[in-house]
Each structure stands twice: as C-alpha cells, then as structure tokens.
Amino acid sequence: MDQFYDIPMDFAALVASKKIDKVDFSKSVKDHVKLILMTSMGESKFSKSFGSQIWDFDFDLAILDTGWNQEMKESMRRTIIENEPRIK
C-alpha cells in the first residue's frame, strides 16, 4: 500500500492540485535515510540536529584510519536513530 510521498516531491503538481506520487514504506525509509546522510549537520533551517556528520569526517586528518571507521559508523547509527523514528 503506497502511503508515503516520494522524494523529491513534485511541488508543481502539488500547487496545481495534481496527483502526487507515493511510495511504499520500505522506499520511504530508504529515501529518508539517504536524505539524512546526505544533509550536513545544521544545514536544515527547520532542525539544526537533522543531518549527518559525514562531511565533518571527510577530511579530518586527526582521526586515524581505524578510528575513522568506528567514528563514522557510530555517527551514522546515531543520526539515523535520532532522525528516522520508523527504524528501531
């Protein structure tokens, strides 16, 4: 059953009161996780805690290779749990 709006949303269709594409639960969660991870922390003007610290780790030379992997995994896990309530 399609019940979630697709990302990116077709705002022209929305304004014109046309049918908006919807997706199933699985695709909706997948798309939202991708949006979370691709958004830099603090980039959203609606929620400063929305986003990922991936961009902070990208060129951080102070983190050793082994530490970098663990820090990245933990950061991704934490931000997904905090921003996607459908994942438990």
C-alpha positions as CSV (number, residue, x, y, z in Angstrom):
1,M,0.0,0.0,0.0
2,D,1.5,3.3,-1.1
3,Q,1.1,5.8,1.7
4,F,4.2,7.9,1.8
5,Y,5.2,10.8,-0.5
6,D,8.1,10.3,-2.8
7,I,11.3,12.3,-2.5
8,P,11.9,14.6,-4.3
9,M,8.3,15.9,-4.1
10,D,6.8,17.4,-7.3
11,F,5.9,20.8,-5.9
12,A,4.5,22.0,-9.3
13,A,2.0,19.1,-9.2
14,L,1.2,19.9,-5.6
15,V,0.4,23.6,-6.3
16,A,-1.6,22.6,-9.4
17,S,-3.6,20.1,-7.2
18,K,-2.5,17.2,-9.3
19,K,-1.8,13.7,-8.1
20,I,1.4,13.4,-6.1
21,D,3.5,10.2,-6.4
22,K,3.5,8.0,-3.4
23,V,5.8,5.1,-2.4
24,D,5.7,2.1,0.0
25,F,7.1,2.0,3.5
26,S,10.4,0.5,2.5
27,K,11.3,3.0,-0.2
28,S,10.1,5.9,2.1
29,V,12.5,4.8,4.9
30,K,15.4,4.2,2.4
31,D,14.9,7.7,0.8
32,H,14.7,9.4,4.2
33,V,17.9,7.7,5.5
34,K,19.6,8.8,2.3
35,L,18.4,12.4,2.8
36,I,19.6,12.3,6.4
37,L,23.1,11.1,5.4
38,M,23.4,13.5,2.5
39,T,22.5,16.5,4.6
40,S,25.2,18.3,6.5
41,M,24.6,18.7,10.3
42,G,22.9,22.0,10.8
43,E,22.1,22.6,7.1
44,S,18.3,22.3,7.7
45,K,16.9,25.6,8.9
46,F,14.0,23.7,10.5
47,S,16.1,21.4,12.6
48,K,19.7,22.1,13.5
49,S,20.1,18.5,14.7
50,F,19.0,17.0,11.4
51,G,21.7,15.7,9.2
52,S,25.0,13.7,9.3
53,Q,28.5,14.4,10.5
54,I,29.9,12.5,7.5
55,W,31.0,15.8,6.0
56,D,32.9,16.7,9.1
57,F,34.9,13.4,8.9
58,D,35.6,13.6,5.2
59,F,39.0,15.4,5.5
60,D,39.7,15.1,9.2
61,L,43.4,14.1,9.3
62,A,43.4,13.9,13.1
63,I,41.4,10.7,13.1
64,L,43.5,7.5,12.4
65,D,42.2,5.1,9.8
66,T,40.9,2.6,12.4
67,G,39.3,5.3,14.5
68,W,37.8,6.9,11.4
69,N,35.8,3.8,10.5
70,Q,34.4,3.4,14.0
71,E,33.6,7.1,14.4
72,M,31.9,7.1,11.0
73,K,29.8,4.0,11.8
74,E,28.7,5.4,15.2
75,S,27.9,8.8,13.8
76,M,25.7,7.2,11.1
77,R,24.0,4.9,13.5
78,R,23.3,7.8,16.0
79,T,21.9,10.2,13.4
80,I,19.7,7.6,11.7
81,I,18.2,6.6,15.1
82,E,17.7,10.2,16.1
83,N,16.1,11.3,12.8
84,E,14.2,8.3,11.5
85,P,11.8,7.0,14.1
86,R,10.5,4.2,11.9
87,I,13.8,2.4,12.4
88,K,14.1,0.8,15.7
